[in-house]
Amino acid sequence: MTRIIYQKRNGEIFERIRNTYITYRIGDTTSMGWKVLDIQYKYKNKYYSSMEYDRVINENIKRRKKIMNFKKQFYNMYKNLIYCASMLIFIRVFEMFCK
């Protein structure tokens, strides 16, 4: 979702929220004669400028990668722990049958 702030020919400033892709940039004039003053993008119920939006998204991606990496490490540790425990049980059972 994007919020676009326009300025009409008479100087009135207003904003519109759009769900579709926009082809305008800041400073362009629309077919209605409105000048685009600002374009903001929505993320988690807040609107950000283009650069700020990119920064927030990149931070979110980095955070998710860290969490995913932690989950992988935890899974590998848990898998190795289960493997060691099953080997210890197998050795105990094998010792019982060999006596």
C-alpha positions as YAML, in Angstrom:
chain: A
units: angstrom
residues:
- id: 1
  name: MET
  ca: [0.00, 0.00, 0.00]
- id: 2
  name: THR
  ca: [1.31, 3.46, -0.79]
- id: 3
  name: ARG
  ca: [0.32, 6.90, 0.39]
- id: 4
  name: ILE
  ca: [0.88, 9.63, -2.16]
- id: 5
  name: ILE
  ca: [0.77, 13.30, -1.25]
- id: 6
  name: TYR
  ca: [-0.30, 15.57, -4.10]
- id: 7
  name: GLN
  ca: [-0.53, 19.30, -4.66]
- id: 8
  name: LYS
  ca: [-3.33, 20.54, -6.87]
- id: 9
  name: ARG
  ca: [-2.95, 23.42, -9.30]
- id: 10
  name: ASN
  ca: [-4.65, 25.78, -6.83]
- id: 11
  name: GLY
  ca: [-2.07, 24.87, -4.12]
- id: 12
  name: GLU
  ca: [-4.30, 22.55, -2.10]
- id: 13
  name: ILE
  ca: [-2.38, 19.58, -0.65]
- id: 14
  name: PHE
  ca: [-4.07, 16.22, -0.17]
- id: 15
  name: GLU
  ca: [-3.16, 12.55, 0.06]
- id: 16
  name: ARG
  ca: [-4.44, 9.36, -1.48]
- id: 17
  name: ILE
  ca: [-3.82, 5.78, -0.44]
- id: 18
  name: ARG
  ca: [-3.36, 3.39, -3.34]
- id: 19
  name: ASN
  ca: [-3.16, -0.39, -3.55]
- id: 20
  name: THR
  ca: [-1.94, -0.46, -7.13]
- id: 21
  name: TYR
  ca: [1.48, 0.13, -8.60]
- id: 22
  name: ILE
  ca: [2.28, 3.74, -9.31]
- id: 23
  name: THR
  ca: [4.31, 5.02, -12.23]
- id: 24
  name: TYR
  ca: [4.97, 8.49, -10.82]
- id: 25
  name: ARG
  ca: [7.99, 9.74, -8.93]
- id: 26
  name: ILE
  ca: [8.35, 12.66, -6.57]
- id: 27
  name: GLY
  ca: [8.16, 15.86, -8.58]
- id: 28
  name: ASP
  ca: [6.19, 14.39, -11.50]
- id: 29
  name: THR
  ca: [2.89, 15.85, -12.62]
- id: 30
  name: THR
  ca: [-0.07, 13.54, -13.12]
- id: 31
  name: SER
  ca: [-2.54, 13.67, -15.99]
- id: 32
  name: MET
  ca: [-4.90, 15.59, -13.72]
- id: 33
  name: GLY
  ca: [-2.28, 18.30, -13.24]
- id: 34
  name: TRP
  ca: [-1.42, 17.29, -9.67]
- id: 35
  name: LYS
  ca: [2.20, 17.46, -8.57]
- id: 36
  name: VAL
  ca: [3.51, 14.48, -6.57]
- id: 37
  name: LEU
  ca: [5.08, 15.84, -3.37]
- id: 38
  name: ASP
  ca: [5.82, 12.62, -1.50]
- id: 39
  name: ILE
  ca: [5.40, 8.86, -1.82]
- id: 40
  name: GLN
  ca: [5.30, 6.70, 1.31]
- id: 41
  name: TYR
  ca: [5.15, 2.92, 1.63]
- id: 42
  name: LYS
  ca: [3.26, 1.02, 4.32]
- id: 43
  name: TYR
  ca: [4.97, -1.54, 6.53]
- id: 44
  name: LYS
  ca: [3.43, -2.83, 9.76]
- id: 45
  name: ASN
  ca: [0.78, -0.08, 9.87]
- id: 46
  name: LYS
  ca: [3.33, 2.73, 9.49]
- id: 47
  name: TYR
  ca: [4.25, 4.72, 6.41]
- id: 48
  name: TYR
  ca: [7.90, 5.23, 5.44]
- id: 49
  name: SER
  ca: [9.70, 7.15, 2.73]
- id: 50
  name: SER
  ca: [11.38, 5.09, 0.02]
- id: 51
  name: MET
  ca: [14.86, 5.06, 1.60]
- id: 52
  name: GLU
  ca: [13.52, 4.46, 5.11]
- id: 53
  name: TYR
  ca: [11.27, 1.68, 3.81]
- id: 54
  name: ASP
  ca: [14.24, -0.06, 2.18]
- id: 55
  name: ARG
  ca: [16.25, 0.25, 5.40]
- id: 56
  name: VAL
  ca: [13.43, -1.19, 7.52]
- id: 57
  name: ILE
  ca: [12.92, -4.09, 5.11]
- id: 58
  name: ASN
  ca: [16.65, -4.87, 5.04]
- id: 59
  name: GLU
  ca: [16.79, -4.87, 8.85]
- id: 60
  name: ASN
  ca: [13.82, -7.22, 8.94]
- id: 61
  name: ILE
  ca: [15.51, -9.56, 6.46]
- id: 62
  name: LYS
  ca: [18.73, -9.56, 8.50]
- id: 63
  name: ARG
  ca: [16.78, -10.26, 11.71]
- id: 64
  name: ARG
  ca: [14.94, -13.17, 10.08]
- id: 65
  name: LYS
  ca: [18.22, -14.60, 8.75]
- id: 66
  name: LYS
  ca: [19.71, -14.48, 12.27]
- id: 67
  name: ILE
  ca: [16.67, -16.24, 13.70]
- id: 68
  name: MET
  ca: [16.76, -18.87, 10.96]
- id: 69
  name: ASN
  ca: [20.48, -19.42, 11.53]
- id: 70
  name: PHE
  ca: [19.86, -19.86, 15.27]
- id: 71
  name: LYS
  ca: [17.09, -22.37, 14.57]
- id: 72
  name: LYS
  ca: [19.38, -24.37, 12.25]
- id: 73
  name: GLN
  ca: [22.14, -24.46, 14.87]
- id: 74
  name: PHE
  ca: [19.70, -25.51, 17.57]
- id: 75
  name: TYR
  ca: [18.28, -28.23, 15.32]
- id: 76
  name: ASN
  ca: [21.76, -29.57, 14.54]
- id: 77
  name: MET
  ca: [22.68, -29.59, 18.23]
- id: 78
  name: TYR
  ca: [19.44, -31.39, 19.11]
- id: 79
  name: LYS
  ca: [19.96, -33.91, 16.30]
- id: 80
  name: ASN
  ca: [23.51, -34.66, 17.48]
- id: 81
  name: LEU
  ca: [22.31, -35.02, 21.08]
- id: 82
  name: ILE
  ca: [19.65, -37.53, 20.03]
- id: 83
  name: TYR
  ca: [22.24, -39.41, 17.94]
- id: 84
  name: CYS
  ca: [24.65, -39.64, 20.91]
- id: 85
  name: ALA
  ca: [21.90, -40.75, 23.29]
- id: 86
  name: SER
  ca: [20.72, -43.46, 20.89]
- id: 87
  name: MET
  ca: [24.32, -44.68, 20.46]
- id: 88
  name: LEU
  ca: [24.75, -44.90, 24.24]
- id: 89
  name: ILE
  ca: [21.53, -46.91, 24.54]
- id: 90
  name: PHE
  ca: [22.64, -49.18, 21.69]
- id: 91
  name: ILE
  ca: [26.02, -49.78, 23.38]
- id: 92
  name: ARG
  ca: [24.33, -50.63, 26.72]
- id: 93
  name: VAL
  ca: [21.93, -53.06, 25.05]
- id: 94
  name: PHE
  ca: [24.79, -54.61, 23.07]
- id: 95
  name: GLU
  ca: [26.84, -55.05, 26.31]
- id: 96
  name: MET
  ca: [23.88, -56.77, 27.98]
- id: 97
  name: PHE
  ca: [23.57, -59.33, 25.15]
- id: 98
  name: CYS
  ca: [27.31, -59.99, 24.93]
- id: 99
  name: LYS
  ca: [27.64, -61.05, 28.59]
...
